[in-house]
Amino acid sequence: MNQVVLKAGLQSAVGQWNDVGLVEYAVAESTLIPKSSPAFEETEDMPYYVIFLELHQAGNTGENKETKEPVELASNEIMSSIDAELRGRNSDYERLRREGAISHPRVHILKPGTFEDLKQYVLNTTNTTANQYKVPQRLRTVDTLNFMFDHEV
């Protein structure tokens, strides 16, 4: 899915919740989840998007991550809202969902500061320098995916 469309859909969905803002997001395809992972869904035959969101309360921009409280929202409400936004913004996604070719997205809320921690993780475990680092909007490695699952609220 186009990242511009995805980001707009996520921002719109998050904007529906009072006093909540989107700090950062990342997406992976379910096919990246290893069968040994607790996140692997044996009963799900269709692929789906795995969406990770770092959120903040309005008025709490997160300069000091120790003072940020995790944003807690009902996961079914989040998933439904994001799914509806993506269906309305992307005709291919809508068609795939309607035809049953992909399942609804799975949304995971992350602890405050996760994306800053991810940056440090990448800098410490790869040859990437701070100047080269870019927040990955699409997760492509199992290690990065597991890092995100480990930082769920």
C-alpha positions in Angstrom: 0.0 0.0 0.0 1.2 3.5 -0.8 2.8 5.0 2.3 1.2 8.5 1.8 -2.3 6.9 1.7 -1.5 4.7 4.7 -0.2 7.6 6.8 -3.2 9.8 5.9 -5.6 6.9 6.8 -3.8 6.3 10.1 -3.8 10.0 11.0 -7.5 10.3 10.2 -8.4 7.2 12.3 -6.3 8.4 15.2 -7.8 11.9 14.9 -11.2 10.4 15.7 -10.0 9.6 19.3 -10.2 12.6 21.6 -6.8 14.0 22.8 -4.7 11.3 21.0 -2.1 12.0 18.3 0.1 9.8 16.1 3.8 10.0 17.0 5.0 7.4 14.5 3.9 4.2 12.8 5.3 1.1 11.1 3.7 -1.7 9.1 4.6 -5.3 8.3 2.9 -8.0 6.3 1.7 -11.0 8.4 3.8 -13.3 6.2 6.9 -11.9 8.0 5.7 -13.3 11.4 7.5 -16.6 12.1 5.4 -19.6 13.1 7.4 -19.7 16.4 6.2 -16.2 17.4 3.4 -15.7 19.9 1.9 -13.2 17.4 1.6 -15.9 14.8 -2.1 -16.8 14.2 -2.5 -20.4 13.2 -6.2 -20.1 12.6 -5.8 -17.2 10.1 -5.3 -18.3 6.5 -5.5 -14.9 4.9 -2.6 -12.4 4.9 -3.0 -9.1 6.8 -1.2 -5.9 7.7 0.4 -5.6 11.1 0.3 -2.0 12.1 2.4 -0.6 15.0 1.4 2.8 16.4 3.2 5.0 18.9 0.6 7.5 20.2 0.6 10.5 22.6 -2.0 12.3 24.6 -2.8 15.8 23.3 -0.6 18.3 25.0 2.0 15.7 25.6 4.4 15.8 22.7 6.9 13.5 24.3 10.1 15.5 24.6 10.7 13.6 27.9 9.6 10.0 27.4 9.8 9.2 31.1 6.7 11.4 31.7 4.7 10.0 28.8 1.9 7.7 29.7 0.9 4.9 27.2 -2.2 5.7 25.3 -4.8 2.9 25.9 -7.6 2.4 23.4 -9.9 -0.5 22.8 -8.1 -2.6 20.1 -11.3 -3.6 18.3 -12.3 0.1 18.0 -8.8 1.0 16.7 -8.8 -1.9 14.2 -12.3 -1.1 12.9 -11.5 2.6 12.5 -8.2 2.1 10.7 -9.7 -0.6 8.4 -12.6 1.7 7.5 -10.2 4.6 6.7 -7.9 2.4 4.6 -10.9 0.9 2.7 -12.2 4.4 2.0 -8.8 5.7 0.7 -7.5 2.8 -1.3 -9.6 1.0 -3.9 -7.2 -2.0 -4.2 -7.3 -2.5 -0.4 -11.1 -2.2 -0.4 -11.4 -4.8 -3.2 -9.0 -7.2 -1.5 -10.9 -6.9 1.8 -14.3 -7.3 0.1 -13.2 -10.4 -1.9 -11.7 -11.9 1.3 -8.2 -11.9 -0.1 -6.8 -10.2 3.0 -8.0 -10.0 6.5 -8.5 -7.0 8.7 -5.3 -5.3 10.0 -3.9 -6.1 13.4 -3.1 -3.0 15.3 -0.5 -2.9 18.1 -0.1 0.2 20.4 3.6 0.7 21.3 5.1 2.1 24.5 6.1 5.7 24.5 9.6 6.2 23.0 9.6 3.0 21.0 10.7 4.6 17.8 13.6 6.3 19.5 14.6 3.0 21.1 14.3 1.4 17.6 16.7 4.0 16.3 19.3 3.1 19.0 18.7 -0.6 18.3 19.4 -0.2 14.6 22.4 1.9 15.2 23.8 -0.6 17.7 23.2 -3.7 15.7 23.9 -2.7 12.1 26.4 -0.6 10.1 23.9 2.2 9.8 25.1 5.6 11.0 23.0 8.3 12.7 23.1 10.4 9.5 21.9 7.4 7.4 19.1 6.3 9.7 15.5 6.7 8.6 12.5 5.5 10.5 11.3 2.3 8.8 7.7 2.7 7.9 7.7 -0.8 6.4 9.2 -3.5 8.5 11.2 -6.1 6.5 13.1 -8.1 9.0 12.0 -10.6 11.7 14.4 -8.9 14.2 12.7 -5.5 13.7 9.3 -7.1 13.9 10.1 -8.8 17.1 11.6 -5.6 18.5 8.2 -3.9 17.9 6.2 -6.8 19.5 8.5 -6.5 22.5 7.6 -2.9 22.9 3.8 -3.3 22.9 1.8 -1.6 25.6 
